[in-house]
Amino acid sequence: MSQQFELFEIANPCIGVCQSNKKGYCFGCLRSRTERQLWHDMTTEQHREVLRLVNGRRQRIEQMRQRKNEQLGFDFNEAAETGELF
């Protein structure tokens, strides 16, 4: 099987936040410490795999946020109702 020729380099997903949670995942790009440290030495296929993992992490975070909002019964994006006090 022939390999596909890459026209464009896969860009580094870093957005410059560069702070990690206690498990070592970056708050900005959602990569692990190892994924961040080895990015420049990875092949294109390895870059794709990291980006696939990052996408899965992003989806899980969004699902957790939605469940949390449903449990609390709040929509934080919606303007709060304020009644008149006097």
C-alpha positions in Angstrom: 0.0 0.0 0.0 1.4 3.4 -1.0 1.6 6.2 1.6 -0.2 9.4 1.0 2.0 12.5 0.3 1.6 15.2 2.9 1.2 18.7 1.4 1.0 20.5 4.7 2.7 20.0 8.0 0.3 19.4 10.9 0.4 22.5 13.0 1.2 22.4 16.7 -2.1 22.7 18.6 -0.6 24.9 21.4 -2.6 28.0 22.0 -0.1 29.5 24.5 -2.0 28.8 27.8 0.6 26.1 28.9 -0.8 25.3 32.3 -1.5 21.7 33.3 -4.1 20.2 35.5 -3.1 17.7 38.3 -3.2 14.8 35.8 -0.8 16.6 33.5 -3.1 17.6 30.7 -2.7 21.2 29.4 -5.7 23.4 29.9 -5.1 25.1 26.5 -4.4 22.3 24.0 -5.5 19.3 26.1 -2.3 17.3 25.4 -0.5 15.3 28.0 3.0 16.3 29.2 4.5 13.6 27.1 2.5 14.6 24.0 3.7 18.2 24.4 7.3 17.3 25.0 7.6 14.9 22.1 5.5 16.8 19.5 8.5 18.0 17.4 9.9 14.4 17.2 6.6 12.8 16.2 5.7 11.6 12.8 2.7 12.8 10.9 0.7 9.7 11.9 1.6 10.3 15.5 0.5 13.9 15.2 -2.9 12.7 13.9 -3.2 10.2 16.7 -2.5 13.0 19.3 -5.1 15.2 17.6 -7.6 12.4 17.6 -7.1 11.9 21.4 -7.3 15.7 22.0 -10.7 15.7 20.1 -12.0 12.9 22.3 -10.8 14.7 25.5 -12.6 17.9 24.3 -15.8 16.0 23.7 -15.7 14.4 27.1 -15.1 17.8 28.8 -18.1 19.3 26.9 -20.3 16.3 27.9 -19.3 16.7 31.5 -20.1 20.5 31.3 -23.5 19.8 29.8 -24.3 17.2 32.5 -23.2 19.5 35.3 -25.4 22.3 33.9 -28.4 19.9 33.6 -27.8 18.8 37.2 -27.7 22.4 38.5 -30.6 23.5 36.3 -28.7 26.6 35.2 -27.9 27.9 31.8 -24.8 30.0 32.4 -25.0 31.5 28.9 -28.5 32.8 29.5 -29.1 36.2 31.1 -30.3 36.0 34.7 -33.8 37.2 35.5 -33.8 40.0 38.0 -36.9 41.1 39.6 -37.6 44.5 41.1 -36.8 44.7 44.8 -38.9 47.9 45.5 
